[in-house]
Amino acid sequence: MQGVHTCALRQVLVVITIKDIAKEANVSHSTVSRALRGNPAISEETAERIKKIAAELGYVPSAVARGLKTSRSHALGVIVNRIDDPFFSEILQAIEDVLYKTGYSLFVAASNRDIEREETIALAMRERRVDGLIVCTTPFGEAHSQLFKKYGFPVVAVSNHEIADYPQMIYHDDDYGVRQITQYLVDLGHKKIAFLGNGRAERTTQGRLNGFCTAMQVAELPVQDKYIFFGPNGQTDGGEQGARYFSKLYDPPTAIICFNDMMAIGLSKTLQDVGVRVPKDCSVVGFDNVPFSAYSYPSLTTFDQPKYQLGFEAANMMYKLLQAFPDSPSTEPQKLMLRGNLVIRESTGKPFTKR
């Protein structure tokens, strides 16, 4: 048995360094370093020869070593509410599409709207020495903004326009979106229109509710208290609870505007389960236009937030900040507002009139 162990094959990990390449190429290690970085001081012929040798030796650049030299980790933090939410997945995809070309890696964390978890995430991002942070979750308010400033890295906020302490932000005009939805329902002939909000997204819910109330006022229609309900969360079960509430009213609404598509899908299914026909008895409208909203039954009328563009613009804004930071950190606020558009599908129609 002793002989078996002695003769056993062992895999040895060999780490190729710049010095190894320099020895093979018969040049200085500084020449190798410049050639691999594309420094114009190195001739094209020499640079190509060095790169070929590096590839043959299996050289892999060390992110750690590069970070020590540049004081950069080449890592960015991204904070979302929920990783499994399709709304955030499109934003994340856009951020990844932009930043992977620049050599940056992403650390993604979900806050789940939990205050203690938010604090833990903020500390973790600092410990990982991220070069910047993209915040895609509205609960990160003024206190966290001050905390991030103290840590000294640039922050870009996405869809967090209620917080004035974030000088760099990309956001969607929710007020415009809800007013477009409301006017569309009014034009169909609806007068008893309800609003289903998300009780865990207080600021965003209130902003969209304000847009709804403004549009109703313009249409000279009353906003009845009984037609305003906040579900416990922004998921399908939040929509289910909204459906059970509205369906039990003595004089139920003929149309319901939901905080997002997830709630609208849960609401629509539950309404139909209890005998309320969608859209014949009640029209349902969502918000966000997540991919599978088109495949619900009936297909969901919704407001299309430009999710990919939100992430794309946030990533570009962050990259520009990183190019200047910390030598000349930007103090000028950069705020970009985007607008989406109404997507009309099968879940809405004219109010049913009994003959």
N, C-alpha and C positions, 0 to 999 in steps of 0.2 A: 504493500500500500504506500510505503514511503516513496518508492520509485515513481508511482503514478503521480503523486503530488509534485515531485521534483520536475517531471517531464510535462506537466500540464501546461497548455498554452495560456499565456496571459496577454490581455489586450493592454497596451501601453499608450496612454494619451500623450502625444507630443504637441506642445504648444509652440507654434512658429512665431518668432518675433521679427521686428524690423531689422535687428542686428543679424539674424540668420539670412534675411534677404540681402542685406548689404554685403555679407561675406560671400554669398554665392554670386552676386553681381559685380563684386570687386569695386564697390563704391562706398562712400560714407553713409552712416545710418541717417544723417540729416538729408542727404540726397534722396534716399529712399522715401523718407517721410514727405518731402516736398513733391516727389513724383506721384505718390499715391493720393496726395491732396489736389493734384492738378495744378501745381504752381507753375506759372509760365516761365519761370527762371530755368526750369529743366527742359532740355530739348525734347521734342516729340519722340525722336528715335530712342533716346535714353529712357524716357518715361514708359514707352511701350515695352521695352526690354525688361524693365523692372516689374511692371505689372504682370508680364508673362511669367517671370520667375516666381512672383508672389502667388500667382494662381497655381502653378505647378507644385509649389511647396505646400499649398493648402492654407495660406495665410488668411486669418480672420481678424479684422480690426477689433481692438478691445474698446468697448464703450466706456468701461470704467476708467481705463487709462486716458482716453480722450476727455472724459469729464473732469479728471484731475487737472489736466492741462488748461482746459477752457473754463473751468468753474461752472460747467453746464452738465446736467444729467442727461440731456436729450430725451427727457420724459415729460409728458404733460398729464395733468390730472383732469378727468372729466367726471362731473357729479350729476347724476340723474335721479329722478324719483324712484323709478322701477326699471330694471334692466329688461324685464319681460314685456314692457309696454311697447306696442308697435309704434307709437308716436315717437318715443325716444330712439328706437332702433334706426329709424330713417335719419335722424339727426346725427347719431353716432356713425352711421355709414358714411355720411358726407364728411364728417371731421376726419375719419380714417382715410378716406379717398384723397383729401387734400394733404394731410400731414405725413402720410407714409413716404411720400416722394421726397420729403425734406429730411428724412432720417430720424424722425421723432417716434417714440413709442408712447402708447396711451395706457394710463392707469385709470380704470373705470370703476366707480363706486356708486352704489345706490343708497339714498338716504331713507327711503320709505317713509318720509315725512316724520321721522323720529328725532327729537331734539338731541338726545344723548348720542345717537348714532351719528348725527351731523358733527358733533364736537369731535368724536373719534375719527371721523373721516378727515376733518380739517387737520388734526394732529398727524394722521398717517401721511397725508400729502406733504406735510412739512418734513417729516422724517425721511421720506423718499426723495427729498430734495427736488421736487418737480420744478421745472423751469417756468411753468405757467399753469393756470387753472381755468377751465371752461365750466361754468356753473349753469346747468340746465334744469334747476329745480327751484321753484319759487320760495320755499320756506327759508332759504338762505338769505336772511335779511340784513339789516344794518349792522347788527352785532358781529355777524360773520364777515361782512365786508371790512369792518375795522380790523378783525383778526387777520384776514388775509393781507391787508395793508401792512400790518406789523411784521408778518412773515417775509414781506419784501418781494413777492413775485407778482407779475401782472395777472389780472383776472378779466375775463370776458364773460358777461352774463347773457344767457339766451332766454327770451320770453320772460323777463323779470323786470319789466319796465316800471313797476310801481315803486321800486327801490332807487331813490335818487343817489345813493352812495356808490353805485356802480357806474363809473364814468364811461366804460366801454361796454356797449350792449347791442344785441340784435333782438328785435322783438316783433311780434305780430300784432296788427291792429285789431284786437278782439272786438272792440266797440263797433267798428265798421262791420265786422263779420256778423255779429248778432243782429245789428240793425238791418242788414241785408236779408237775413233769415226771416226776421219778424215782418218786414215789408212784403216779402214773398208770400207769407201765410195770409197776411191781410189782403193782398191782391187776389188770393184764391177765394176770399170771402169769409175767412175765419175771424170771429170776434172773441171767442172764449179760448184764449191762448195761455198755456201754462209754461212755467220754467222749472226745470229740474236741475238743481245745482249739486255740487260736490262739497259736502261738509268739511272735507279735509283740505280743500284748496280755497281757503277763505278769501284771499285777495283776488285770485283769478275769477272765482265764482262771483264775487261782488262786482268786479269790473264788467263781466258779461251780463250780469243782472241789470246793471246800470244802463247798458246799451239797449237791453230789452225794454226797460221802462221808458227810455227816451223815445224809442220807435213807437211804442204804444201811445205815448202822449202825442206824438206827431200825428198819429192816425186817429186821435181823439177817441181812444178806446180805454176803458178802465183796466187797471191791473188789480185783480182781486187777490187778497191775502191767501185765500184758500188754494189759489192756483200757483203758489210759490212753495216748493218743497226742496229740502236739501237731503240727498241720500248720504249714507255714512261714509262712502268712498266713491272713487271714480271708476269702479270696475262694474262688471255685469250685475253683480248682486246688489250694488247701489241702485242700478236701474230697475232691478226687480222690486226693491222696496218702494221706489217711486211709483211703479205701475200699480202695486197693491193699494197705495194711498189714493192715487187719482181715480182708480176704477171704483172705489167705494164712495166717492162723493155723490151727493144727491143730484147735483147738476155738473157732471164731469166736463172737462175741457174737450174741445174738438181738435186741438193741436197741442203738441208738447215739444218745446225746445230743450234739448239735453246738453249738459255741460260738455260731454264728449261722445264719441262713437261707441265706446265700450258701454256706457250707461244707456245709450239709445238702443243698442242691440239687446241688452238685458231687459229694458223696458218694453220693447216691441214684442219680444217673445212671450213675456209674462202677460201682457195685455191680451194677446191672442189665446194664451192658455186659459184665461178666465172669461173668454167669450167676447172680447172687444176686438172688432175687426180693424186691421191696419191696412190701408188708410181710410176705409169707408167710414168707420165710426170715429177714428182718431188718427190724425196725421202725426208722424214722428220725424224729428230732425235731429241729426247729430252734429258734431263739431270735430274737425281734424282731418277727416277722410283717410283713415287708416286703410291699408290694402284690402282687408277682407270685409269692409263695410259694403262693398259692391256685391258681395256674395251672401249677405244675410237674406232672410226672407220675411217680408219683401226687401229688395235691395234698398239701402239706406240713402235718403236725401241728407246731405251734409255740407258743411263748409270746409273747403279744402285749404288747410294751412300749408304754406310752402315749406314743409318740414325739412326736406333735403337742402333747400336754399338757406334756411336758418342755420343749419350746421355748416354749410359751405362758407357762408359769409363770416360766421364766428371763427372758423378755423383760419381763414385768410386774415381776419383782424388780429388774431392771436399771433400768427406768424410775423406780421409786420411789427407788432409790439416787441416780439423776441429779437428781431433784427436790431432794434434800437436800444433795448434794455441790456444792462443797466446804465450804459454810457450816457444816453439821452432819453430816459423814460418819458413816455408821452403823458403830459398833464392835460392836454386838450380832450374834452369829452368827445367820444365817437358813438353816436346813437343812430342806428339804422332801423327804420320801420318798414316792414314788409306787409303786403296785403294779399289775401287769397281770393278765392272766388267760390260762388255757390255751385254745388253739383246736385242737379235735380234727378232723382231716381224714383222708385216705385212706392216709397213709404209715405208720400204726401199726395194730397188731392183736395178737391173742393169739399167743404163740409156736407155731410149727409143730411138731406132734408126729408123728413117724413111727410108723406102725402095724406 
